[in-house]
């Protein structure tokens, strides 16, 4: 019975910390000068800047998360 209660408490704690976030990647040409947070706010209102990933050639991806 104690193990069941301990497992229930652990599971409940994990569920409290669970969050659903979505990350979107936008392809941008490298010659464009964009601020990360400003770009994310413009293309997806309410999102936050989440980083940059290198793409193919002169392109890269700006990650926005909400």
Phi, psi and omega in degrees: 000322180295323179295321179296317179295318179296318178296318178298318179294319178296314180297318179297319178296322178294322180292328178292328182272354181287138177220146180257111177240151178239136177242130177242143180246130181244126181280131183227142176283143189293338181282346178286134177259109184230141170276137184302305182292322179296320179294315180298319179295327181285317185273334181215087184305135179091355181270166178239151179293132186237003176127183183231143174232141179287135177253201179275133176064234184270012181256153171216171184242131173263128180263130176239139184233141179218000000 
